[in-house]
Amino acid sequence: MNKIYPDAKAALDGLTFDGMTVMAGGFGLCGIPENLIVALRDSGAGDITAISNNAGVDDFGLGLLLQTRQIKKMVSSYVGENATFEKQYLNGELELEFNPQGTLAERIRAGGAGIPGFYTKTGVGTLIAEGKEHKDFNGETYIMETGLVADVSLVKAWKADKEGNLIYRKTARNFNPMMATAGKVCIVEVEEVVEIGELDADNIHTAGIFVDRIIIGDHEKRIEKRTTRAA
């Protein structure tokens, strides 16, 4: 089975639809599947539920889909750096399911592992806990969080072999490995594809069994805020 596709548009072909749920890896702008996000925007799919740590910035990453109003709901843990996000949310045009960052990561991991729900102390006694089941264990109160799955996972990795085994580079690893397991279809953009057997098996982060489609992308790797000082 050939998992290599010529470009992001081809990799998304037949998978996008109105009302779909999409996971997009990355932390800030680090390790985001930037080419696949552009192709998703260009697909015209609307009413999207986007599961991602954040929504990019106004003109990059998932911020591009906010500009075109293709995102109906964000499931995320950080909402700064994006004026479009702020405006749409405050105007009641964008739904937000806000998560503590570790809870979001565990919800995605649980979804990929087939775990429908789990208990955590994080958020007890806050707005996060409203409407959620509470349960006491050993005298401590916990709330139940549910696992997350998506119709499509969009993932950024450093290298892949032709079977889809993946290696991430440094902090670009972030949410990408969990999301690769939690999508009904996983599409990955990488910087390099190598032959099967060229990757050190002990250093593979995501097994190819989770990966359905792969593209090689050109990556801008933009930084949200660049801070410098005089030499």
Secondary structure, 3 states (H helix, E strand, C coil): CCCECCCHHHHHCCCCCCCCEEEECCECCECCCHHHHHHHHHHCCCCEEEECCCCCECCECCHHHHHCCCEEEEEECCCCCCHHHHHHHHCCCCEEEECCHHHHHHHHHHHHHCCCEEEECCCCCCHHHCCCCEEEECCEEEEEEECCCEEEEEEECCEEECCCCEECCHHHHCCHHHHHHHEEEEEEEECEEECCCCCCHHHCCECHHHCCEEEECCCCCCCCCCCCCCC
